Amino acid sequence: MRYRFLRFPGGKAKAVTFSYDDGFKSDKRLAETLSEYGLKCTFNLNNFNTDDKLSDDDVKKYILGNGHEIAVHGKMHRAEGAMRKIEGITDILDCRRELENKYSLIIRGMAYPDFGIRKFTANVTYEDVKNYLKELDIAYSRTLGGDNNRFEMPTDWYAWMPTAHHDNPCIMDYIDEFISIDIGVPNYLISYLEPRLFYIWGHSYEFERKNNWKHLDDICQKISGKEDIWYATNIEIYNYVQAYHSLIYSADSLTIYNPTLYTVYFVADGKLYSVNPGEQIKINED
């Protein structure tokens, strides 16, 4: 066996996820629209309780009730790069605890608030932030600093760069390019490509302020309903990738055991395989 590549559930080679920040009431319309198209989103919430923010019932009905994810966005929406370590730890831990207590969930996702980790002004480094997020059992954190304009899987879960903001002037071209990528059919040549991820982010109030909700509909209509794409929340993608990396191999890499609760798909030398929870398989040596 020469090369092996992850495939998403069902053997799909592409995935799409959305991430929206701050928990404004306009998230209700966003969540409903995404749900109508079968799309999944992570909503990053802080702990402000103002009239323009989602109520607890709103979160339960429109976000959790539609299968979306909620994630940490800082209790006070302060950038990690501007806080001492003890302040950053307290801010994230308080936000996580409050959200978990409200919604009876285990919450492990996050998006950096404000300028996040783009600069550091409080005698703290990125490694400091990454280390305390790990200690707080935060699994991943989306960052900014400009769209990466690529369809790559994250190499650092604590600096997860999105593909594009929904107002990126190239967003529709990116969607066309993404849809046209055909790496889902397993054969000797195509399988030598990594899986692809399209990650769209923003704030729902931007649609409200610009009165361009049609733009959201256009995005959703164009990217949804594709048989070769997995539509997932951020944490669903993270959990699945971790399951893939948890597979246990024999010394020659031909016998594979799956100790996880996920059915895991991968391509090895042009052939698609799946291994069920608790199953051990033998793959072909070609």
Buried (B, 14 or more C-beta within 10 A) or exposed (E): BEEBBBBBBEBBBBBBBBBBBBBBBBBBBBBEBBBEBEBBBBBBBBBEEEEEBBEEEBBBBBBBEBBBBBBBBBBBBBBBBBBEBEBBBBBBBBBBBBBBEBBEEEBBBBBBBBBBBBEBEBEBEBEBBBEBBEEBEBBBBBBBEEBBEBBEBBEEBBBBBBBBBBEBEEBBEBBEEBBEBEBBEBEEEBBBBEBBBBBBBBBBBBBBEEEBBEBBBBBBEBBBEBEBBBBBBBBBBBBBBEBBEEBEEEEEEBEBBBEBEBBBBBBBBBBBBBBEEEEEBEBEEE
